[in-house]
Amino acid sequence: MSDTDAQVPLPDLNAADAPAIGDVAYHEDEQSARVAADLEAVFDVPVQVSAVLGRSKMDVGELLKLGPGTVLELDRRVGEAIDIYVNNRLVARGEVVLVEDKLGVTMTEIIKEERA
């Protein structure tokens, strides 16, 4: 770095007025509690959540022939990300997980869509 480059002064972490590490965590917890309290009004609003494992096209005749144990070929491979919809809007991608002998979905990517 040359003498003409601008240098940014670093804060003195040993100063008496510097926040302690525990203080920073305390303020973050306090802020999280306030945000949760602000959202409490919408906690009881029902939403529809769907996890789409894949899609398949077939004729009605083929559909009527499906029964228990039928293997249905989907357009996705094992291990590919699945789509997660909330109220029919794509909000995330994730993967299927097994939790205590039950299937679940974990989100791996949040989809940010620009609103018009």
MMTF fields as JSON, N, C-alpha, C and O atoms, coordinates in Angstrom:
{
  "mmtfVersion": "1.0.0",
  "mmtfProducer": "UNKNOWN",
  "numBonds": 463,
  "numAtoms": 464,
  "numGroups": 116,
  "numChains": 1,
  "numModels": 1,
  "chainsPerModel": [1],
  "groupsPerChain": [116],
  "chainIdList": ["A"],
  "bondAtomList": [4, 2, 8, 6, 12, 10, 16, 14, 20, 18, 24, 22, 28, 26, 32, 30, 36, 34, 40, 38, 44, 42, 48, 46, 52, 50, 56, 54, 60, 58, 64, 62, 68, 66, 72, 70, 76, 74, 80, 78, 84, 82, 88, 86, 92, 90, 96, 94, 100, 98, 104, 102, 108, 106, 112, 110, 116, 114, 120, 118, 124, 122, 128, 126, 132, 130, 136, 134, 140, 138, 144, 142, 148, 146, 152, 150, 156, 154, 160, 158, 164, 162, 168, 166, 172, 170, 176, 174, 180, 178, 184, 182, 188, 186, 192, 190, 196, 194, 200, 198, 204, 202, 208, 206, 212, 210, 216, 214, 220, 218, 224, 222, 228, 226, 232, 230, 236, 234, 240, 238, 244, 242, 248, 246, 252, 250, 256, 254, 260, 258, 264, 262, 268, 266, 272, 270, 276, 274, 280, 278, 284, 282, 288, 286, 292, 290, 296, 294, 300, 298, 304, 302, 308, 306, 312, 310, 316, 314, 320, 318, 324, 322, 328, 326, 332, 330, 336, 334, 340, 338, 344, 342, 348, 346, 352, 350, 356, 354, 360, 358, 364, 362, 368, 366, 372, 370, 376, 374, 380, 378, 384, 382, 388, 386, 392, 390, 396, 394, 400, 398, 404, 402, 408, 406, 412, 410, 416, 414, 420, 418, 424, 422, 428, 426, 432, 430, 436, 434, 440, 438, 444, 442, 448, 446, 452, 450, 456, 454, 460, 458],
  "bondOrderList": [1, 1, 1, 1, 1, 1, 1, 1, 1, 1, 1, 1, 1, 1, 1, 1, 1, 1, 1, 1, 1, 1, 1, 1, 1, 1, 1, 1, 1, 1, 1, 1, 1, 1, 1, 1, 1, 1, 1, 1, 1, 1, 1, 1, 1, 1, 1, 1, 1, 1, 1, 1, 1, 1, 1, 1, 1, 1, 1, 1, 1, 1, 1, 1, 1, 1, 1, 1, 1, 1, 1, 1, 1, 1, 1, 1, 1, 1, 1, 1, 1, 1, 1, 1, 1, 1, 1, 1, 1, 1, 1, 1, 1, 1, 1, 1, 1, 1, 1, 1, 1, 1, 1, 1, 1, 1, 1, 1, 1, 1, 1, 1, 1, 1, 1],
  "groupList": [{"groupName": "MET", "atomNameList": ["N", "CA", "C", "O"], "elementList": ["N", "C", "C", "O"], "formalChargeList": [0, 0, 0, 0], "bondAtomList": [1, 0, 2, 1, 3, 2], "bondOrderList": [1, 1, 2], "singleLetterCode": "M", "chemCompType": "L-PEPTIDE LINKING"}, {"groupName": "SER", "atomNameList": ["N", "CA", "C", "O"], "elementList": ["N", "C", "C", "O"], "formalChargeList": [0, 0, 0, 0], "bondAtomList": [1, 0, 2, 1, 3, 2], "bondOrderList": [1, 1, 2], "singleLetterCode": "S", "chemCompType": "L-PEPTIDE LINKING"}, {"groupName": "ASP", "atomNameList": ["N", "CA", "C", "O"], "elementList": ["N", "C", "C", "O"], "formalChargeList": [0, 0, 0, 0], "bondAtomList": [1, 0, 2, 1, 3, 2], "bondOrderList": [1, 1, 2], "singleLetterCode": "D", "chemCompType": "L-PEPTIDE LINKING"}, {"groupName": "THR", "atomNameList": ["N", "CA", "C", "O"], "elementList": ["N", "C", "C", "O"], "formalChargeList": [0, 0, 0, 0], "bondAtomList": [1, 0, 2, 1, 3, 2], "bondOrderList": [1, 1, 2], "singleLetterCode": "T", "chemCompType": "L-PEPTIDE LINKING"}, {"groupName": "ALA", "atomNameList": ["N", "CA", "C", "O"], "elementList": ["N", "C", "C", "O"], "formalChargeList": [0, 0, 0, 0], "bondAtomList": [1, 0, 2, 1, 3, 2], "bondOrderList": [1, 1, 2], "singleLetterCode": "A", "chemCompType": "L-PEPTIDE LINKING"}, {"groupName": "GLN", "atomNameList": ["N", "CA", "C", "O"], "elementList": ["N", "C", "C", "O"], "formalChargeList": [0, 0, 0, 0], "bondAtomList": [1, 0, 2, 1, 3, 2], "bondOrderList": [1, 1, 2], "singleLetterCode": "Q", "chemCompType": "L-PEPTIDE LINKING"}, {"groupName": "VAL", "atomNameList": ["N", "CA", "C", "O"], "elementList": ["N", "C", "C", "O"], "formalChargeList": [0, 0, 0, 0], "bondAtomList": [1, 0, 2, 1, 3, 2], "bondOrderList": [1, 1, 2], "singleLetterCode": "V", "chemCompType": "L-PEPTIDE LINKING"}, {"groupName": "PRO", "atomNameList": ["N", "CA", "C", "O"], "elementList": ["N", "C", "C", "O"], "formalChargeList": [0, 0, 0, 0], "bondAtomList": [1, 0, 2, 1, 3, 2], "bondOrderList": [1, 1, 2], "singleLetterCode": "P", "chemCompType": "L-PEPTIDE LINKING"}, {"groupName": "LEU", "atomNameList": ["N", "CA", "C", "O"], "elementList": ["N", "C", "C", "O"], "formalChargeList": [0, 0, 0, 0], "bondAtomList": [1, 0, 2, 1, 3, 2], "bondOrderList": [1, 1, 2], "singleLetterCode": "L", "chemCompType": "L-PEPTIDE LINKING"}, {"groupName": "ASN", "atomNameList": ["N", "CA", "C", "O"], "elementList": ["N", "C", "C", "O"], "formalChargeList": [0, 0, 0, 0], "bondAtomList": [1, 0, 2, 1, 3, 2], "bondOrderList": [1, 1, 2], "singleLetterCode": "N", "chemCompType": "L-PEPTIDE LINKING"}, {"groupName": "ILE", "atomNameList": ["N", "CA", "C", "O"], "elementList": ["N", "C", "C", "O"], "formalChargeList": [0, 0, 0, 0], "bondAtomList": [1, 0, 2, 1, 3, 2], "bondOrderList": [1, 1, 2], "singleLetterCode": "I", "chemCompType": "L-PEPTIDE LINKING"}, {"groupName": "GLY", "atomNameList": ["N", "CA", "C", "O"], "elementList": ["N", "C", "C", "O"], "formalChargeList": [0, 0, 0, 0], "bondAtomList": [1, 0, 2, 1, 3, 2], "bondOrderList": [1, 1, 2], "singleLetterCode": "G", "chemCompType": "PEPTIDE LINKING"}, {"groupName": "TYR", "atomNameList": ["N", "CA", "C", "O"], "elementList": ["N", "C", "C", "O"], "formalChargeList": [0, 0, 0, 0], "bondAtomList": [1, 0, 2, 1, 3, 2], "bondOrderList": [1, 1, 2], "singleLetterCode": "Y", "chemCompType": "L-PEPTIDE LINKING"}, {"groupName": "HIS", "atomNameList": ["N", "CA", "C", "O"], "elementList": ["N", "C", "C", "O"], "formalChargeList": [0, 0, 0, 0], "bondAtomList": [1, 0, 2, 1, 3, 2], "bondOrderList": [1, 1, 2], "singleLetterCode": "H", "chemCompType": "L-PEPTIDE LINKING"}, {"groupName": "GLU", "atomNameList": ["N", "CA", "C", "O"], "elementList": ["N", "C", "C", "O"], "formalChargeList": [0, 0, 0, 0], "bondAtomList": [1, 0, 2, 1, 3, 2], "bondOrderList": [1, 1, 2], "singleLetterCode": "E", "chemCompType": "L-PEPTIDE LINKING"}, {"groupName": "ARG", "atomNameList": ["N", "CA", "C", "O"], "elementList": ["N", "C", "C", "O"], "formalChargeList": [0, 0, 0, 0], "bondAtomList": [1, 0, 2, 1, 3, 2], "bondOrderList": [1, 1, 2], "singleLetterCode": "R", "chemCompType": "L-PEPTIDE LINKING"}, {"groupName": "PHE", "atomNameList": ["N", "CA", "C", "O"], "elementList": ["N", "C", "C", "O"], "formalChargeList": [0, 0, 0, 0], "bondAtomList": [1, 0, 2, 1, 3, 2], "bondOrderList": [1, 1, 2], "singleLetterCode": "F", "chemCompType": "L-PEPTIDE LINKING"}, {"groupName": "LYS", "atomNameList": ["N", "CA", "C", "O"], "elementList": ["N", "C", "C", "O"], "formalChargeList": [0, 0, 0, 0], "bondAtomList": [1, 0, 2, 1, 3, 2], "bondOrderList": [1, 1, 2], "singleLetterCode": "K", "chemCompType": "L-PEPTIDE LINKING"}],
  "groupTypeList": [0, 1, 2, 3, 2, 4, 5, 6, 7, 8, 7, 2, 8, 9, 4, 4, 2, 4, 7, 4, 10, 11, 2, 6, 4, 12, 13, 14, 2, 14, 5, 1, 4, 15, 6, 4, 4, 2, 8, 14, 4, 6, 16, 2, 6, 7, 6, 5, 6, 1, 4, 6, 8, 11, 15, 1, 17, 0, 2, 6, 11, 14, 8, 8, 17, 8, 11, 7, 11, 3, 6, 8, 14, 8, 2, 15, 15, 6, 11, 14, 4, 10, 2, 10, 12, 6, 9, 9, 15, 8, 6, 4, 15, 11, 14, 6, 6, 8, 6, 14, 2, 17, 8, 11, 6, 3, 0, 3, 14, 10, 10, 17, 14, 14, 15, 4],
  "groupIdList": [1, 2, 3, 4, 5, 6, 7, 8, 9, 10, 11, 12, 13, 14, 15, 16, 17, 18, 19, 20, 21, 22, 23, 24, 25, 26, 27, 28, 29, 30, 31, 32, 33, 34, 35, 36, 37, 38, 39, 40, 41, 42, 43, 44, 45, 46, 47, 48, 49, 50, 51, 52, 53, 54, 55, 56, 57, 58, 59, 60, 61, 62, 63, 64, 65, 66, 67, 68, 69, 70, 71, 72, 73, 74, 75, 76, 77, 78, 79, 80, 81, 82, 83, 84, 85, 86, 87, 88, 89, 90, 91, 92, 93, 94, 95, 96, 97, 98, 99, 100, 101, 102, 103, 104, 105, 106, 107, 108, 109, 110, 111, 112, 113, 114, 115, 116],
  "secStructList": [7, 7, 6, 6, 1, 7, 7, 7, 7, 7, 7, 7, 6, 6, 1, 6, 6, 1, 7, 7, 2, 2, 2, 2, 2, 2, 2, 2, 2, 2, 2, 2, 2, 2, 2, 2, 2, 2, 2, 4, 4, 4, 6, 6, 7, 7, 7, 7, 3, 3, 3, 3, 7, 7, 7, 7, 7, 7, 7, 2, 2, 2, 2, 2, 2, 7, 7, 6, 6, 7, 7, 7, 7, 7, 1, 1, 7, 6, 6, 1, 7, 3, 3, 3, 3, 3, 6, 6, 3, 3, 3, 3, 3, 3, 3, 3, 3, 3, 3, 6, 6, 3, 3, 3, 3, 3, 3, 3, 3, 3, 7, 7, 7, 7, 7, 7],
  "xCoordList": [0.847, 0.0, 0.897, 1.878, 0.566, 1.397, 0.932, -0.14, 1.757, 1.423, 0.222, -0.425, -0.091, -1.195, -2.546, -3.591, -2.534, -3.791, -4.496, -3.868, -5.81, -6.593, -6.642, -6.842, -6.456, -6.504, -7.724, -8.009, -8.43, -9.611, -9.182, -8.573, -9.491, -9.093, -9.899, -11.105, -9.249, -9.898, -10.349, -9.661, -11.478, -11.931, -11.025, -10.457, -10.896, -10.103, -10.984, -11.827, -10.79, -11.616, -11.299, -12.067, -10.183, -9.818, -10.325, -10.142, -10.956, -11.448, -12.575, -13.259, -12.76, -13.765, -15.18, -16.081, -15.4, -16.748, -17.086, -18.185, -16.165, -16.423, -17.391, -17.254, -18.365, -19.329, -18.662, -17.815, -19.048, -18.536, -19.237, -20.341, -18.61, -19.196, -20.565, -21.499, -20.702, -21.981, -23.041, -24.212, -22.66, -23.617, -24.193, -25.386, -23.359, -23.818, -24.841, -25.888, -24.565, -25.499, -26.794, -27.874, -26.702, -27.896, -28.785, -29.999, -28.191, -28.975, -29.605, -30.729, -28.916, -29.482, -30.663, -31.676, -30.558, -31.658, -32.854, -33.999, -32.583, -33.65, -34.356, -35.582, -33.598, -34.18, -35.0, -36.081, -34.52, -35.263, -36.58, -37.593, -36.584, -37.804, -38.805, -40.005, -38.319, -39.204, -39.805, -40.989, -39.0, -39.493, -40.541, -41.573, -40.301, -41.265, -42.565, -43.644, -42.485, -43.681, -44.454, -45.685, -43.748, -44.407, -45.14, -46.177, -44.619, -45.222, -46.31, -46.97, -46.508, -47.458, -48.867, -49.618, -49.237, -50.576, -50.839, -51.995, -49.802, -50.001, -49.7, -49.758, -49.382, -49.044, -50.205, -49.969, -51.444, -52.609, -53.182, -54.23, -52.525, -53.012, -52.656, -51.481, -53.668, -53.379, -52.733, -53.103, -51.773, -51.134, -51.066, -51.041, -51.037, -50.921, -49.475, -48.967, -48.814, -47.428, -47.399, -47.96, -46.737, -46.63, -45.176, -44.431, -44.772, -43.435, -43.61, -44.162, -43.143, -43.316, -42.072, -40.986, -42.248, -41.146, -40.817, -39.68, -41.806, -41.625, -42.972, -44.008, -42.959, -44.203, -44.173, -43.115, -45.371, -45.512, -46.769, -47.767, -46.732, -47.907, -48.404, -47.615, -49.735, -50.321, -51.758, -52.381, -52.264, -53.659, -54.555, -54.102, -55.819, -56.784, -56.893, -57.032, -56.832, -56.899, -55.766, -55.976, -54.557, -53.404, -53.584, -53.244, -54.116, -54.341, -55.298, -55.087, -56.355, -57.35, -56.79, -57.326, -55.723, -55.113, -54.151, -53.721, -53.808, -52.874, -53.506, -54.706, -52.702, -53.174, -52.08, -50.984, -52.376, -51.354, -50.112, -50.218, -48.957, -47.701, -47.229, -46.155, -48.02, -47.622, -46.45, -46.465, -45.444, -44.295, -44.568, -44.859, -44.471, -44.756, -43.456, -42.776, -43.108, -41.87, -42.075, -42.993, -41.21, -41.285, -40.193, -39.284, -40.286, -39.324, -38.056, -37.245, -37.873, -36.665, -35.938, -36.524, -34.647, -33.823, -33.716, -33.971, -33.336, -33.103, -31.961, -30.932, -32.145, -31.12, -31.267, -30.62, -32.108, -32.342, -33.176, -33.939, -33.025, -33.786, -35.273, -35.659, -36.097, -37.543, -38.017, -37.348, -39.173, -39.734, -40.672, -41.454, -40.592, -41.451, -42.307, -41.799, -43.619, -44.581, -45.329, -45.657, -45.596, -46.483, -47.589, -47.331, -48.836, -49.995, -49.767, -49.995, -49.312, -49.079, -48.022, -48.018, -47.144, -46.059, -44.732, -44.52, -43.837, -42.534, -41.727, -41.438, -41.356, -40.616, -39.246, -38.37, -39.054, -37.785, -37.556, -38.456, -36.325, -35.972, -35.388, -34.836, -35.517, -35.029, -34.782, -34.707, -34.655, -34.435, -35.23, -35.536, -35.549, -36.314, -35.383, -34.264, -35.852, -35.075, -35.949, -37.177, -35.307, -36.01, -35.784, -34.645, -36.885, -36.814, -37.706, -38.927, -37.095, -37.837, -38.86, -40.043, -38.422, -39.253, -40.35, -41.307, -40.227, -41.189, -40.426, -39.306, -41.051, -40.435, -40.657, -41.716, -39.662, -39.762, -39.03, -38.444, -39.067, -38.392, -37.564, -38.04, -36.336, -35.491, -35.219, -34.917, -35.329, -35.081, -33.585, -32.881, -33.105, -31.696, -31.452, -30.331, -32.511, -32.372, -33.687, -34.745, -33.623, -34.792, -34.841, -33.835, -36.005, -36.171, -36.69, -37.782, -35.918, -36.336, -36.853, -36.115, -38.133, -38.765, -39.095, -39.688, -38.701, -39.016, -40.499, -41.074, -41.114, -42.544, -42.729, -41.978, -43.75, -44.011, -44.827, -45.143],
  "yCoordList": [-1.162, 0.0, 1.231, 1.282, 2.235, 3.431, 4.459, 4.324, 5.492, 6.546, 7.362, 8.003, 7.354, 8.162, 7.45, 8.079, 6.137, 5.404, 5.859, 6.085, 5.985, 6.379, 5.22, 4.068, 5.542, 4.517, 4.751, 5.879, 3.682, 3.759, 3.49, 2.456, 4.409, 4.173, 3.018, 2.923, 2.158, 1.029, 1.437, 2.219, 0.934, 1.29, 0.663, -0.409, 1.34, 0.829, -0.091, 0.375, -1.398, -2.37, -2.455, -3.04, -1.883, -1.899, -0.67, -0.562, 0.252, 1.474, 1.146, 0.133, 2.005, 1.783, 1.865, 1.21, 2.662, 2.812, 1.798, 1.843, 0.888, -0.136, -1.17, -1.569, -1.613, -2.604, -3.952, -4.379, -4.601, -5.942, -6.928, -6.658, -8.062, -9.067, -9.499, -9.651, -9.697, -10.094, -9.037, -9.371, -7.748, -6.663, -6.694, -6.454, -6.987, -7.049, -8.166, -7.963, -9.33, -10.455, -10.108, -10.473, -9.41, -9.027, -8.127, -8.323, -7.14, -6.213, -6.931, -6.602, -7.905, -8.665, -9.494, -9.579, -10.109, -10.887, -9.99, -10.369, -8.795, -7.842, -7.41, -7.311, -7.155, -6.739, -7.883, -7.64, -9.105, -10.263, -10.426, -10.755, -10.201, -10.312, -9.237, -9.503, -8.026, -6.95, -7.269, -7.02, -7.819, -8.171, -9.268, -9.204, -10.274, -11.355, -10.804, -11.239, -9.865, -9.267, -8.476, -8.487, -7.794, -7.035, -7.967, -7.594, -9.166, -10.117, -10.972, -11.741, -10.853, -11.704, -11.613, -12.585, -10.486, -10.31, -11.225, -11.546, -11.648, -12.487, -13.961, -14.764, -14.33, -15.724, -16.68, -17.849, -16.221, -17.087, -17.04, -17.636, -16.354, -16.281, -17.582, -17.942, -18.296, -19.565, -19.345, -18.425, -20.191, -20.18, -21.611, -22.559, -21.762, -23.077, -23.25, -22.453, -24.284, -24.572, -25.859, -26.875, -25.809, -26.974, -27.21, -26.264, -28.463, -28.856, -29.723, -30.821, -29.236, -29.941, -30.781, -30.249, -32.099, -33.027, -33.171, -33.475, -32.955, -33.079, -33.067, -32.994, -33.138, -33.117, -34.249, -34.753, -34.63, -35.672, -35.399, -34.927, -35.691, -35.534, -36.914, -37.805, -37.085, -38.348, -38.125, -37.12, -39.072, -39.027, -39.422, -40.056, -39.049, -39.379, -40.899, -41.404, -41.608, -43.073, -43.659, -44.579, -43.125, -43.578, -43.218, -44.003, -42.036, -41.582, -42.506, -42.821, -42.937, -43.814, -45.203, -45.914, -45.6, -46.915, -46.924, -47.992, -45.743, -45.679, -46.3, -46.155, -46.983, -47.588, -47.561, -47.062, -48.098, -48.139, -48.899, -49.982, -48.328, -48.965, -48.651, -49.095, -47.888, -47.52, -46.547, -45.592, -46.791, -45.899, -44.897, -45.27, -43.631, -42.553, -41.831, -41.343, -41.762, -41.103, -39.592, -39.089, -38.875, -37.418, -36.8, -37.493, -35.493, -34.794, -34.361, -33.625, -34.799, -34.443, -35.691, -36.766, -35.527, -36.645, -36.64, -35.629, -37.784, -37.884, -36.934, -36.91, -36.16, -35.224, -33.823, -32.897, -33.644, -32.296, -31.499, -32.066, -30.189, -29.317, -29.394, -29.538, -29.296, -29.259, -27.823, -27.018, -27.507, -26.161, -26.098, -27.02, -25.0, -24.782, -23.55, -22.455, -23.763, -22.692, -22.331, -23.202, -21.046, -20.568, -19.779, -18.792, -20.238, -19.633, -19.555, -18.516, -20.67, -20.812, -19.863, -19.582, -19.373, -18.498, -19.155, -19.521, -19.305, -19.916, -19.03, -17.88, -19.561, -18.765, -19.354, -18.644, -20.657, -21.269, -22.556, -23.089, -23.036, -24.365, -25.118, -24.521, -26.419, -27.2, -28.633, -28.981, -29.466, -30.889, -31.695, -31.231, -32.907, -33.806, -34.399, -34.808, -34.444, -35.033, -36.03, -35.967, -36.937, -37.911, -37.538, -37.491, -37.27, -36.876, -37.818, -37.802, -38.634, -39.571, -40.366, -40.371, -41.032, -41.891, -41.135, -41.751, -39.814, -39.018, -38.172, -37.73, -37.954, -37.096, -35.642, -35.27, -34.83, -33.399, -32.675, -33.3, -31.36, -30.539, -29.499, -28.851, -29.344, -28.287, -27.275, -27.653, -25.987, -24.943, -24.714, -24.56, -24.692, -24.449, -23.125, -22.617, -22.566, -21.322, -20.555, -21.115, -19.288, -18.421, -17.729, -17.19, -17.74, -17.104, -15.695, -15.502, -14.717, -13.315, -12.883, -12.872, -12.527, -12.115, -10.638, -10.179, -9.904, -8.473, -8.29, -8.926, -7.412, -7.138, -5.941, -4.968, -6.031, -4.937, -3.845, -2.842],
  "zCoordList": [0.0, 0.0, 0.0, 0.742, -0.834, -0.906, 0.118, 0.709, 0.32, 1.282, 0.836, 1.665, -0.458, -0.96, -0.844, -1.013, -0.556, -0.396, 0.879, 1.913, 0.776, 1.95, 2.935, 2.551, 4.202, 5.229, 6.108, 6.512, 6.392, 7.235, 8.667, 8.942, 9.592, 10.986, 11.575, 11.348, 12.316, 12.971, 14.366, 15.022, 14.837, 16.189, 17.238, 17.025, 18.368, 19.479, 20.307, 21.073, 20.156, 20.858, 22.34, 23.104, 22.754, 24.162, 24.904, 26.117, 24.197, 24.826, 25.797, 25.65, 26.783, 27.828, 27.273, 27.798, 26.216, 25.686, 24.588, 24.035, 24.262, 23.246, 23.806, 24.963, 23.015, 23.501, 23.724, 22.94, 24.783, 25.056, 24.136, 23.663, 23.88, 22.996, 23.519, 22.731, 24.809, 25.4, 25.214, 25.038, 25.247, 25.048, 23.636, 23.448, 22.649, 21.269, 21.131, 20.516, 21.683, 21.618, 22.336, 21.872, 23.459, 24.215, 23.371, 23.326, 22.701, 21.887, 20.699, 20.319, 20.101, 18.993, 19.482, 18.788, 20.661, 21.217, 21.518, 21.273, 22.052, 22.37, 21.09, 21.062, 20.043, 18.769, 18.173, 17.637, 18.253, 17.738, 18.474, 17.858, 19.788, 20.577, 20.148, 20.074, 19.867, 19.423, 18.059, 17.833, 17.146, 15.813, 15.939, 15.272, 16.777, 16.988, 17.558, 17.156, 18.477, 19.063, 18.007, 18.009, 17.111, 16.043, 15.081, 14.533, 14.871, 13.942, 14.572, 13.873, 15.863, 16.577, 15.999, 16.07, 15.438, 14.887, 13.69, 13.413, 12.978, 11.791, 12.045, 11.114, 13.272, 13.566, 13.301, 12.994, 13.409, 13.23, 11.813, 11.561, 10.891, 9.521, 8.805, 8.722, 8.284, 7.616, 6.25, 5.521, 5.913, 4.603, 4.091, 4.877, 2.785, 2.168, 1.722, 0.934, 2.221, 1.869, 1.054, 1.464, -0.111, -0.98, -1.329, -1.583, -1.342, -1.774, -3.015, -2.937, -4.149, -5.417, -5.687, -5.92, -5.652, -5.875, -7.354, -7.715, -8.206, -9.648, -10.326, -9.666, -11.647, -12.417, -13.435, -13.811, -13.865, -14.87, -15.677, -15.131, -16.972, -17.826, -18.216, -18.529, -18.193, -18.614, -19.045, -18.704, -19.793, -20.217, -19.05, -18.097, -19.129, -18.081, -17.923, -16.809, -19.022, -18.961, -18.14, -17.351, -18.326, -17.543, -16.068, -15.182, -15.819, -14.45, -13.707, -12.536, -14.398, -13.776, -13.483, -12.633, -14.169, -13.955, -12.766, -12.33, -12.238, -11.107, -9.872, -9.637, -9.097, -7.866, -6.816, -7.068, -5.635, -4.581, -5.054, -5.629, -4.81, -5.186, -6.585, -6.991, -7.337, -8.699, -8.641, -7.864, -9.456, -9.549, -10.655, -11.791, -10.312, -11.247, -11.565, -10.662, -12.843, -13.254, -13.276, -13.924, -12.562, -12.491, -13.347, -13.804, -13.562, -14.42, -13.688, -14.25, -12.467, -11.702, -11.266, -11.139, -11.038, -10.591, -9.073, -8.418, -8.531, -7.09, -6.734, -7.411, -5.68, -5.231, -5.788, -5.3, -6.806, -7.332, -6.341, -5.559, -6.38, -5.482, -5.813, -6.974, -4.779, -4.967, -4.783, -4.135, -5.357, -5.247, -4.056, -3.823, -3.296, -2.138, -2.421, -2.663, -2.383, -2.665, -1.393, -0.589, -1.215, -0.155, -0.848, -1.537, -0.647, -1.32, -2.832, -3.452, -3.413, -4.858, -5.414, -6.613, -4.576, -5.014, -4.639, -3.482, -5.623, -5.376, -4.443, -4.773, -3.272, -2.294, -1.967, -1.473, -2.24, -1.863, -2.636, -3.284, -2.547, -3.04, -1.856, -0.932, -1.897, -0.774, -1.157, -2.336, -0.135, -0.366, 0.653, 1.751, 0.251, 1.102, 2.149, 1.837, 3.394, 4.486, 5.237, 5.178, 5.935, 6.757, 8.208, 8.673, 8.938, 10.341, 11.141, 10.991, 11.986, 12.832, 12.037, 12.379, 10.99, 10.141, 9.388, 8.919, 9.266, 8.501, 7.495, 7.752, 6.349, 5.343, 5.7, 6.204, 5.44, 5.659, 4.547, 3.663, 4.597, 3.603, 4.325, 5.257, 3.897, 4.441, 3.329, 2.196, 3.661, 2.667, 2.538, 3.537, 1.304, 1.046, 0.335, 0.321, -0.257, -1.017, -0.976, -1.266, -0.621, -0.634, -1.986, -2.447, -2.624, -3.928, -3.719, -3.183, -4.137, -4.035, -5.39, -6.375, -5.434, -6.669, -6.573, -5.597, -7.601, -7.61, -7.863, -8.746, -7.076, -7.245, -8.148, -8.087, -8.991, -9.931, -9.277, -9.917]
}
